[in-house]
């Protein structure tokens, strides 16, 4: 009986922790609440998913010998489909430390590549990673639930995670496609944007719509299945001019800080090949002072005169590059 009571307490604690994590995601503002209609870049669930939507993860993904038998992805034990493709994970990356510190791999995947609503951490410089953790702790940068996680994260765990993600090699993850119309979409509780099962479309306008190449594999946290970023027609060429030359003084050429190939330089992070809406969000947040911090200060003059169309174009071009 005593053993049964202990098991029951463990089970109840696990349910409470999971509930707290889901509640944090449900109630948190969408990254930084933007002015105007920017829900495409700051995804948040609105209403209920379509009745035909099935979010149960796959038991197997292509190329993996692993099996995942749970009905939902666990925030403290997300699937690691290809454990031989990365160094051994620190405990905080693999399983977290309990509320509010979920497993890093829950949002950022076992590859570090992440989903558009989270960050791509693969290959980030350790010093930059640690600075961002401190910025989340201080409020200089906000992207719930990372704010809560950073405040509960020990310095030692943060350092281990930083070194582990820095050791990972980035890979092509997003396919940038110019389009006039895009799939109609909905956003689930984890802020992942998915195409409607009905396959309806709508005009893209001056937006970026980023969806999984294979929704079922994305829902299953498959690190081999990336994303498609639909961008306005002509935006890649316009973004290239802004990024490479500053478009006649409108901004500063990105290679000045991020390196000739935009794959980072010293402690300045890579921007090539990152999620298009992630790049847009950062430009927007820096421009509106929703994101600050020491490494952000040089960016303020860079984004000062950019329009939303400019930022969409920059994001489209940068995301199209090889990481």
KEKE-3310 file (N, C-alpha, C; in steps of 0.2 Angstrom, whole numbers, plus 5000, padded with zeros to 4 digits):
npx = (5004:5010:5019:5011:5004:5015:5018:5006:5007:5018:5013:5002:5010:5017:5006:5002:5013:5014:5001:5004:5014:5007:4997:5005:5009:4997:4992:5002:5007:5008:5024:5030:5018:5012:5009:4995:4990:4998:4998:5002:5015:5017:5012:4997:4986:4969:4952:4945:4954:4951:4938:4942:4956:4970:4981:4989:5005:5016:5020:5031:5044:5050:5065:5070:5074:5068:5054:5038:5026:5017:5002:5003:5015:5027:5032:5043:5049:5052:5052:5066:5071:5083:5095:5109:5113:5118:5128:5129:5115:5114:5106:5096:5093:5087:5077:5073:5071:5059:5045:5047:5055:5056:5061:5074:5074:5060:5054:5064:5069:5078:5088:5091:5086:5073:5056:5046:5040:5048:5065:5079:5093:5104:5121:5123:5134:5141:5143:5134:5122:5121:5120:5107:5099:5101:5095:5082:5079:5080:5070:5074:5072:5058:5049:5038:5035:5048:5053:5049:5055:5069:5071:5070:5080:5096:5112:5122:5115:5111:5123:5128:5118:5120:5133:5131:5121:5129:5138:5131:5128:5121:5108:5100:5083:5072:5062:5061:5048:5041:5025:5008:4996:4992:4991:4976:4977:4979:4982:4989:4990:5003:5008:5012:5010:4998:4992:4975:4965:4956:4962:4960:4964:4971:4974:4991:4997:5006:5014:5022:5020:5022:5024:5024:5033:5028:5015:5011:5023:5030:5022:5026:5038:5049:5066:5070:5061:5057:5052:5041:5042:5031:5033:5031:5029:5044:5050:5062:5073:5072:5075:5088:5095:5094:5100:5113:5118:5112:5103:5106:5109:5098:5098:5110:5123:5121:5132:5142:5142:5137:5145:5152:5145:5134:5134:5137:5149:5162:5156:5144:5128:5123:5113:5109:5098:5089:5073:5060:5049:5054:5065:5059:5051:5061:5068:5057:5054:5065:5065:5054:5058:5054:5063:5078:5095:5113:5119:5110:5109:5118:5110:5099:5100:5101:5088:5080:5074:5067:5053:5038:5037:5050:5056:5050:5055:5069:5069:5064:5074:5086:5082:5082:5095:5109:5112)
npy = (4994:5006:5008:5009:5021:5030:5029:5035:5048:5052:5052:5061:5073:5074:5076:5088:5096:5096:5102:5115:5119:5119:5128:5139:5141:5143:5155:5165:5180:5182:5179:5194:5206:5213:5229:5232:5222:5208:5195:5184:5184:5183:5170:5164:5154:5154:5152:5135:5121:5113:5101:5090:5089:5080:5079:5069:5062:5053:5036:5031:5039:5043:5034:5032:5022:5022:5021:5029:5030:5037:5047:5061:5074:5075:5087:5085:5074:5073:5066:5058:5056:5052:5048:5045:5056:5067:5074:5066:5071:5085:5083:5094:5097:5086:5081:5092:5101:5100:5110:5127:5123:5116:5102:5107:5102:5100:5112:5116:5105:5090:5092:5105:5114:5119:5125:5137:5146:5145:5146:5144:5136:5129:5129:5141:5154:5152:5162:5172:5165:5163:5177:5180:5171:5178:5190:5186:5183:5196:5203:5211:5205:5196:5181:5172:5154:5156:5166:5162:5150:5153:5160:5150:5142:5135:5142:5133:5123:5131:5135:5122:5118:5129:5126:5113:5115:5124:5115:5109:5106:5118:5115:5115:5120:5128:5131:5144:5151:5161:5168:5171:5167:5158:5143:5143:5144:5138:5139:5130:5125:5125:5135:5132:5134:5128:5121:5122:5107:5107:5112:5125:5141:5158:5176:5181:5194:5207:5198:5184:5167:5153:5136:5118:5107:5094:5091:5081:5075:5086:5089:5078:5081:5078:5079:5079:5085:5099:5116:5127:5143:5155:5169:5186:5189:5194:5198:5192:5196:5210:5210:5205:5216:5225:5219:5216:5229:5239:5247:5260:5268:5266:5256:5246:5236:5219:5210:5217:5215:5201:5193:5189:5178:5178:5169:5171:5178:5178:5181:5185:5180:5168:5172:5167:5156:5155:5154:5162:5170:5171:5179:5191:5194:5197:5208:5217:5218:5224:5236:5242:5243:5232:5222:5222:5225:5222:5216:5219:5233:5239:5235:5244:5256:5250:5245:5256:5264:5255:5249:5239:5231:5231:5224:5211:5208:5207:5197:5186:5185:5182:5170:5162:5158:5147:5139)
npz = (5000:5004:4994:4983:4986:4985:4972:4967:4972:4964:4951:4952:4955:4942:4934:4938:4936:4922:4919:4924:4915:4903:4906:4907:4894:4888:4894:4892:4884:4866:4863:4860:4863:4848:4840:4830:4816:4817:4819:4811:4813:4826:4833:4840:4848:4843:4846:4843:4837:4820:4819:4813:4816:4821:4834:4839:4841:4830:4830:4824:4815:4798:4794:4807:4821:4833:4844:4849:4860:4867:4869:4868:4866:4878:4890:4898:4893:4879:4862:4856:4842:4834:4842:4839:4832:4838:4851:4868:4878:4890:4906:4908:4895:4890:4899:4907:4922:4930:4934:4933:4923:4908:4897:4886:4873:4871:4866:4857:4850:4847:4839:4840:4831:4831:4831:4821:4830:4841:4845:4834:4840:4836:4835:4840:4847:4863:4873:4868:4869:4883:4887:4882:4890:4902:4898:4896:4910:4916:4910:4899:4887:4880:4878:4881:4884:4889:4897:4910:4911:4910:4922:4931:4929:4933:4934:4931:4923:4913:4907:4903:4894:4884:4879:4874:4864:4856:4851:4840:4823:4812:4799:4783:4785:4782:4768:4757:4749:4736:4734:4729:4735:4749:4760:4771:4788:4805:4823:4835:4853:4856:4849:4836:4819:4807:4792:4786:4787:4776:4765:4760:4753:4754:4750:4752:4754:4763:4771:4780:4780:4788:4788:4792:4782:4783:4792:4801:4805:4810:4821:4828:4832:4824:4819:4806:4797:4790:4787:4777:4771:4766:4756:4751:4733:4724:4736:4740:4732:4734:4748:4747:4742:4752:4763:4758:4753:4760:4754:4749:4760:4769:4778:4787:4780:4783:4784:4790:4804:4805:4798:4782:4775:4783:4793:4806:4817:4828:4843:4838:4832:4820:4806:4794:4785:4795:4803:4794:4800:4813:4811:4807:4818:4828:4822:4822:4836:4841:4834:4840:4853:4861:4863:4871:4877:4878:4867:4858:4856:4845:4834:4834:4827:4815:4812:4813:4802:4794:4785:4788:4776:4772:4782:4781:4769:4771:4780:4772:4762:4771:4777:4766:4763:4764:4780)
capx = (5000:5014:5022:5005:5004:5021:5017:5001:5010:5022:5008:4999:5015:5018:5000:5002:5018:5011:4996:5007:5017:5002:4994:5010:5009:4990:4991:5007:5006:5012:5031:5029:5012:5014:5004:4993:4989:5004:4997:5005:5022:5017:5007:4994:4980:4963:4947:4947:4956:4946:4936:4946:4963:4973:4988:4993:5011:5017:5024:5037:5045:5055:5073:5071:5072:5064:5046:5035:5020:5012:4997:5005:5022:5028:5037:5049:5052:5051:5055:5073:5071:5089:5100:5115:5115:5120:5132:5124:5111:5113:5099:5091:5090:5083:5071:5072:5072:5053:5042:5045:5061:5054:5066:5075:5072:5053:5053:5070:5070:5084:5093:5092:5083:5067:5050:5046:5037:5053:5071:5084:5098:5110:5127:5124:5139:5140:5142:5127:5117:5121:5118:5100:5096:5101:5090:5075:5078:5080:5065:5076:5069:5053:5046:5035:5037:5056:5054:5048:5060:5076:5071:5070:5086:5102:5118:5126:5111:5111:5130:5128:5114:5123:5139:5128:5118:5134:5141:5127:5129:5115:5107:5094:5077:5066:5062:5057:5044:5037:5019:5003:4991:4995:4986:4973:4980:4976:4988:4988:4992:5011:5009:5013:5005:4997:4987:4969:4964:4952:4966:4958:4969:4970:4980:4997:4998:5013:5015:5026:5016:5027:5020:5028:5032:5024:5012:5011:5030:5031:5018:5029:5045:5054:5071:5072:5056:5057:5046:5040:5040:5028:5034:5028:5033:5049:5053:5069:5077:5072:5079:5095:5098:5094:5105:5120:5121:5109:5099:5107:5109:5092:5100:5117:5124:5121:5138:5146:5142:5135:5150:5151:5140:5129:5134:5140:5156:5164:5150:5138:5125:5121:5106:5107:5094:5084:5065:5059:5045:5058:5069:5055:5050:5067:5068:5051:5054:5071:5063:5049:5061:5052:5069:5084:5101:5119:5121:5104:5110:5120:5104:5094:5101:5100:5081:5076:5070:5064:5046:5036:5039:5057:5058:5048:5060:5075:5068:5064:5081:5090:5080:5083:5102:5111:5114)
capy = (5000:5012:5009:5012:5028:5034:5030:5040:5055:5054:5053:5067:5078:5074:5079:5095:5100:5096:5107:5121:5121:5120:5134:5145:5142:5146:5162:5169:5184:5179:5182:5201:5208:5218:5233:5231:5215:5205:5188:5179:5183:5182:5166:5163:5150:5158:5147:5128:5118:5110:5095:5084:5089:5075:5081:5063:5061:5047:5031:5031:5044:5040:5034:5031:5015:5023:5021:5034:5027:5041:5051:5068:5075:5076:5092:5083:5068:5074:5061:5059:5051:5051:5050:5045:5061:5072:5072:5065:5078:5086:5082:5099:5097:5080:5081:5098:5101:5101:5116:5129:5121:5110:5100:5111:5098:5101:5117:5117:5099:5086:5094:5112:5118:5122:5127:5145:5150:5145:5148:5139:5136:5125:5132:5148:5155:5151:5169:5175:5161:5165:5183:5179:5169:5184:5195:5184:5184:5203:5206:5214:5201:5192:5177:5167:5153:5156:5170:5159:5145:5156:5162:5144:5139:5137:5145:5127:5120:5136:5134:5115:5119:5133:5122:5108:5118:5127:5110:5106:5110:5120:5112:5118:5119:5131:5132:5150:5151:5167:5166:5176:5164:5153:5139:5145:5141:5138:5139:5126:5127:5126:5141:5130:5136:5122:5122:5119:5101:5108:5114:5132:5146:5165:5180:5182:5201:5208:5194:5178:5162:5148:5130:5112:5103:5088:5093:5075:5074:5092:5087:5072:5083:5075:5084:5079:5087:5106:5121:5131:5150:5158:5176:5190:5189:5199:5200:5189:5201:5216:5209:5204:5223:5228:5215:5217:5236:5244:5250:5267:5271:5265:5252:5244:5229:5214:5207:5221:5211:5194:5190:5189:5174:5179:5163:5173:5181:5179:5180:5188:5174:5166:5173:5164:5150:5154:5155:5169:5174:5172:5185:5197:5196:5200:5215:5221:5219:5228:5242:5244:5243:5227:5218:5226:5221:5224:5214:5222:5240:5240:5234:5249:5260:5246:5244:5262:5267:5250:5248:5232:5228:5230:5218:5205:5206:5205:5190:5182:5184:5179:5163:5158:5156:5141:5141)
capz = (5000:5004:4987:4979:4988:4983:4964:4966:4973:4959:4946:4953:4954:4935:4931:4940:4932:4915:4919:4925:4909:4898:4908:4906:4887:4886:4896:4890:4878:4860:4862:4863:4860:4844:4838:4823:4814:4816:4822:4807:4815:4833:4833:4846:4847:4843:4845:4844:4831:4817:4822:4810:4818:4826:4836:4842:4838:4826:4834:4821:4809:4793:4796:4815:4824:4839:4845:4853:4862:4871:4865:4868:4868:4885:4891:4902:4890:4872:4859:4853:4836:4831:4847:4837:4828:4842:4858:4874:4880:4897:4909:4907:4888:4888:4903:4911:4929:4933:4934:4926:4918:4904:4893:4881:4867:4870:4861:4852:4847:4849:4834:4841:4825:4834:4826:4819:4836:4846:4842:4832:4844:4834:4833:4843:4852:4870:4876:4865:4872:4890:4887:4881:4896:4907:4896:4898:4917:4918:4906:4893:4881:4882:4874:4885:4891:4890:4902:4916:4911:4912:4929:4935:4926:4936:4929:4928:4918:4907:4904:4900:4888:4879:4876:4870:4857:4852:4847:4835:4816:4808:4793:4780:4789:4780:4761:4756:4742:4734:4732:4730:4739:4754:4764:4777:4794:4812:4827:4841:4859:4857:4844:4829:4814:4803:4786:4788:4783:4770:4760:4758:4752:4755:4748:4756:4756:4765:4777:4780:4783:4789:4790:4791:4776:4784:4798:4806:4807:4814:4828:4832:4834:4819:4817:4799:4793:4791:4786:4771:4773:4760:4756:4745:4726:4724:4742:4741:4728:4738:4754:4746:4741:4759:4767:4755:4752:4765:4750:4748:4767:4773:4784:4787:4777:4788:4784:4795:4811:4805:4793:4774:4773:4788:4797:4812:4817:4835:4847:4835:4830:4813:4804:4788:4786:4801:4802:4792:4805:4819:4810:4807:4825:4831:4819:4824:4843:4842:4832:4845:4860:4865:4865:4872:4879:4876:4860:4853:4855:4838:4830:4834:4821:4809:4810:4814:4796:4790:4785:4788:4770:4772:4787:4778:4763:4774:4783:4767:4760:4775:4778:4760:4763:4767:4786)
cpx = (5004:5017:5017:5004:5009:5020:5011:5003:5014:5018:5005:5004:5016:5012:5000:5007:5016:5006:4999:5010:5012:4998:4998:5009:5002:4989:4996:5005:5010:5018:5031:5023:5013:5008:5002:4992:4995:5004:5000:5013:5023:5011:5004:4988:4973:4957:4950:4950:4951:4944:4940:4953:4965:4980:4992:4999:5012:5021:5031:5038:5050:5062:5075:5070:5069:5057:5044:5028:5015:5007:4998:5012:5023:5034:5043:5052:5050:5054:5062:5074:5078:5095:5107:5118:5118:5124:5127:5121:5112:5106:5094:5089:5086:5077:5069:5073:5065:5051:5046:5050:5059:5061:5067:5073:5064:5051:5058:5072:5077:5090:5095:5089:5077:5061:5050:5044:5043:5060:5076:5091:5105:5116:5128:5130:5137:5139:5136:5122:5116:5118:5110:5096:5096:5096:5083:5074:5077:5073:5067:5073:5064:5050:5043:5034:5044:5057:5054:5054:5067:5076:5072:5077:5092:5107:5122:5122:5111:5118:5130:5124:5117:5129:5136:5125:5123:5138:5137:5128:5122:5114:5101:5088:5071:5067:5058:5054:5040:5031:5014:4997:4995:4989:4983:4976:4976:4982:4985:4991:4999:5013:5012:5008:5004:4992:4981:4968:4960:4956:4964:4964:4967:4975:4985:4997:5005:5014:5020:5021:5021:5024:5025:5027:5028:5021:5013:5018:5032:5028:5022:5037:5051:5059:5073:5067:5055:5051:5047:5038:5038:5030:5032:5032:5038:5053:5060:5074:5078:5076:5086:5098:5099:5100:5112:5123:5118:5104:5100:5107:5103:5093:5108:5118:5125:5128:5143:5147:5141:5140:5148:5146:5134:5128:5137:5147:5158:5157:5143:5135:5124:5114:5104:5104:5090:5077:5064:5054:5049:5062:5065:5053:5055:5068:5063:5052:5060:5069:5058:5051:5058:5057:5075:5090:5107:5121:5115:5106:5113:5115:5099:5094:5100:5093:5077:5072:5067:5057:5044:5038:5046:5059:5056:5053:5067:5075:5067:5070:5086:5088:5081:5090:5104:5114:5122)
cpy = (5006:5013:5012:5019:5033:5035:5035:5047:5057:5056:5059:5073:5079:5078:5087:5099:5101:5102:5114:5124:5123:5127:5140:5146:5146:5153:5167:5173:5181:5182:5189:5203:5214:5223:5232:5224:5211:5198:5183:5179:5182:5177:5164:5159:5154:5153:5140:5126:5115:5103:5089:5084:5084:5077:5075:5062:5054:5042:5030:5036:5041:5040:5032:5024:5016:5022:5025:5032:5031:5045:5058:5068:5078:5082:5091:5076:5068:5068:5063:5054:5048:5052:5049:5051:5067:5070:5070:5072:5079:5085:5087:5099:5092:5080:5087:5097:5101:5108:5122:5127:5115:5108:5105:5109:5099:5106:5118:5111:5096:5088:5102:5117:5121:5123:5135:5149:5150:5148:5143:5140:5133:5130:5139:5149:5155:5157:5172:5171:5163:5172:5184:5177:5174:5189:5193:5185:5191:5206:5211:5211:5197:5188:5171:5160:5154:5161:5167:5153:5148:5158:5156:5140:5140:5139:5139:5124:5125:5135:5127:5115:5123:5129:5116:5110:5121:5121:5107:5110:5111:5116:5116:5116:5122:5133:5138:5150:5157:5165:5172:5174:5159:5149:5143:5141:5141:5137:5135:5128:5129:5132:5138:5131:5130:5124:5119:5112:5101:5110:5121:5136:5153:5169:5181:5189:5202:5204:5188:5173:5156:5142:5124:5110:5097:5089:5087:5074:5080:5091:5082:5074:5080:5080:5084:5082:5095:5110:5124:5138:5153:5166:5179:5189:5195:5201:5198:5194:5208:5216:5208:5211:5226:5225:5216:5224:5241:5248:5258:5271:5270:5261:5251:5237:5224:5211:5211:5217:5204:5190:5190:5184:5174:5173:5165:5175:5182:5177:5183:5181:5174:5169:5170:5157:5149:5155:5162:5173:5175:5179:5191:5199:5199:5208:5220:5223:5224:5235:5246:5244:5237:5222:5223:5221:5223:5222:5217:5230:5242:5240:5240:5254:5257:5246:5250:5264:5261:5250:5240:5228:5226:5224:5212:5203:5204:5198:5185:5180:5180:5171:5159:5155:5150:5142:5139)
cpz = (5000:4997:4982:4980:4985:4975:4963:4967:4967:4953:4946:4952:4946:4932:4932:4936:4925:4914:4920:4918:4903:4899:4906:4898:4885:4888:4894:4884:4872:4859:4865:4859:4855:4843:4831:4822:4812:4819:4818:4810:4822:4834:4840:4845:4848:4841:4845:4837:4827:4820:4819:4812:4823:4827:4839:4838:4835:4831:4831:4816:4804:4795:4803:4817:4831:4839:4850:4854:4865:4866:4864:4869:4875:4886:4894:4899:4883:4868:4856:4848:4834:4836:4845:4833:4832:4848:4863:4877:4888:4899:4907:4900:4887:4892:4907:4918:4933:4933:4937:4921:4914:4900:4887:4874:4866:4865:4855:4848:4848:4844:4835:4836:4827:4828:4825:4826:4841:4842:4840:4835:4842:4832:4836:4848:4859:4874:4874:4869:4880:4891:4886:4887:4901:4905:4897:4906:4919:4915:4900:4886:4884:4877:4878:4881:4893:4896:4909:4917:4913:4919:4934:4934:4930:4931:4927:4922:4912:4903:4900:4893:4882:4876:4872:4863:4853:4848:4841:4828:4813:4802:4790:4783:4786:4772:4760:4749:4741:4732:4733:4735:4743:4757:4769:4782:4800:4816:4833:4847:4860:4852:4837:4825:4809:4798:4788:4784:4777:4764:4757:4757:4753:4752:4754:4759:4758:4772:4775:4783:4782:4792:4789:4784:4777:4791:4803:4809:4812:4821:4832:4833:4830:4817:4810:4794:4795:4789:4779:4773:4766:4761:4750:4739:4726:4730:4743:4738:4732:4745:4753:4745:4748:4763:4765:4755:4757:4761:4750:4755:4771:4779:4783:4784:4783:4789:4789:4801:4810:4801:4786:4772:4778:4792:4804:4812:4825:4839:4844:4831:4822:4812:4798:4789:4792:4799:4800:4797:4811:4817:4810:4814:4829:4828:4822:4832:4845:4840:4837:4852:4864:4866:4865:4875:4876:4869:4855:4852:4848:4833:4829:4829:4815:4807:4810:4808:4792:4791:4787:4782:4769:4776:4784:4773:4766:4777:4778:4764:4764:4776:4772:4759:4766:4774:4787)
residu = (UNK:UNK:UNK:UNK:UNK:UNK:UNK:UNK:UNK:UNK:UNK:UNK:UNK:UNK:UNK:UNK:UNK:UNK:UNK:UNK:UNK:UNK:UNK:UNK:UNK:UNK:UNK:UNK:UNK:UNK:UNK:UNK:UNK:UNK:UNK:UNK:UNK:UNK:UNK:UNK:UNK:UNK:UNK:UNK:UNK:UNK:UNK:UNK:UNK:UNK:UNK:UNK:UNK:UNK:UNK:UNK:UNK:UNK:UNK:UNK:UNK:UNK:UNK:UNK:UNK:UNK:UNK:UNK:UNK:UNK:UNK:UNK:UNK:UNK:UNK:UNK:UNK:UNK:UNK:UNK:UNK:UNK:UNK:UNK:UNK:UNK:UNK:UNK:UNK:UNK:UNK:UNK:UNK:UNK:UNK:UNK:UNK:UNK:UNK:UNK:UNK:UNK:UNK:UNK:UNK:UNK:UNK:UNK:UNK:UNK:UNK:UNK:UNK:UNK:UNK:UNK:UNK:UNK:UNK:UNK:UNK:UNK:UNK:UNK:UNK:UNK:UNK:UNK:UNK:UNK:UNK:UNK:UNK:UNK:UNK:UNK:UNK:UNK:UNK:UNK:UNK:UNK:UNK:UNK:UNK:UNK:UNK:UNK:UNK:UNK:UNK:UNK:UNK:UNK:UNK:UNK:UNK:UNK:UNK:UNK:UNK:UNK:UNK:UNK:UNK:UNK:UNK:UNK:UNK:UNK:UNK:UNK:UNK:UNK:UNK:UNK:UNK:UNK:UNK:UNK:UNK:UNK:UNK:UNK:UNK:UNK:UNK:UNK:UNK:UNK:UNK:UNK:UNK:UNK:UNK:UNK:UNK:UNK:UNK:UNK:UNK:UNK:UNK:UNK:UNK:UNK:UNK:UNK:UNK:UNK:UNK:UNK:UNK:UNK:UNK:UNK:UNK:UNK:UNK:UNK:UNK:UNK:UNK:UNK:UNK:UNK:UNK:UNK:UNK:UNK:UNK:UNK:UNK:UNK:UNK:UNK:UNK:UNK:UNK:UNK:UNK:UNK:UNK:UNK:UNK:UNK:UNK:UNK:UNK:UNK:UNK:UNK:UNK:UNK:UNK:UNK:UNK:UNK:UNK:UNK:UNK:UNK:UNK:UNK:UNK:UNK:UNK:UNK:UNK:UNK:UNK:UNK:UNK:UNK:UNK:UNK:UNK:UNK:UNK:UNK:UNK:UNK:UNK:UNK:UNK:UNK:UNK:UNK:UNK:UNK:UNK:UNK:UNK:UNK:UNK:UNK:UNK:UNK:UNK:UNK:UNK:UNK:UNK:UNK:UNK:UNK:UNK:UNK:UNK:UNK:UNK:UNK:UNK:UNK:UNK:UNK:UNK:UNK:UNK:UNK:UNK:UNK:UNK)
# end
